[in-house]
Amino acid sequence: MARKSHPITATSGDIDRQIYVLRGVRVMLDSDLAKLYGVGFKAPEPDAGSATQN
């Protein structure tokens, strides 16, 4: 069953506080964008196959 998203009212000040500047580039965290758009956020699982063994 599809989940209905509820629109979130955000002011430009709220959004500006969620924008970070990294190396001169403005970015937002995935979790903040998910909240803004009213969708779920799931952090990616680490790829166990890419770990090097000594």
Secondary structure as a PSIPRED ss2 file (coil, helix, strand):
# PSIPRED VFORMAT (PSIPRED V4.0)

   1 M C   1.000  0.000  0.000
   2 A C   1.000  0.000  0.000
   3 R C   1.000  0.000  0.000
   4 K C   1.000  0.000  0.000
   5 S C   1.000  0.000  0.000
   6 H C   1.000  0.000  0.000
   7 P C   1.000  0.000  0.000
   8 I C   1.000  0.000  0.000
   9 T C   1.000  0.000  0.000
  10 A C   1.000  0.000  0.000
  11 T C   1.000  0.000  0.000
  12 S H   0.000  1.000  0.000
  13 G H   0.000  1.000  0.000
  14 D H   0.000  1.000  0.000
  15 I H   0.000  1.000  0.000
  16 D H   0.000  1.000  0.000
  17 R H   0.000  1.000  0.000
  18 Q C   1.000  0.000  0.000
  19 I E   0.000  0.000  1.000
  20 Y E   0.000  0.000  1.000
  21 V E   0.000  0.000  1.000
  22 L E   0.000  0.000  1.000
  23 R C   1.000  0.000  0.000
  24 G C   1.000  0.000  0.000
  25 V E   0.000  0.000  1.000
  26 R E   0.000  0.000  1.000
  27 V E   0.000  0.000  1.000
  28 M E   0.000  0.000  1.000
  29 L C   1.000  0.000  0.000
  30 D H   0.000  1.000  0.000
  31 S H   0.000  1.000  0.000
  32 D H   0.000  1.000  0.000
  33 L H   0.000  1.000  0.000
  34 A H   0.000  1.000  0.000
  35 K H   0.000  1.000  0.000
  36 L H   0.000  1.000  0.000
  37 Y H   0.000  1.000  0.000
  38 G C   1.000  0.000  0.000
  39 V C   1.000  0.000  0.000
  40 G C   1.000  0.000  0.000
  41 F C   1.000  0.000  0.000
  42 K C   1.000  0.000  0.000
  43 A C   1.000  0.000  0.000
  44 P C   1.000  0.000  0.000
  45 E C   1.000  0.000  0.000
  46 P C   1.000  0.000  0.000
  47 D C   1.000  0.000  0.000
  48 A H   0.000  1.000  0.000
  49 G H   0.000  1.000  0.000
  50 S H   0.000  1.000  0.000
  51 A C   1.000  0.000  0.000
  52 T C   1.000  0.000  0.000
  53 Q C   1.000  0.000  0.000
  54 N C   1.000  0.000  0.000
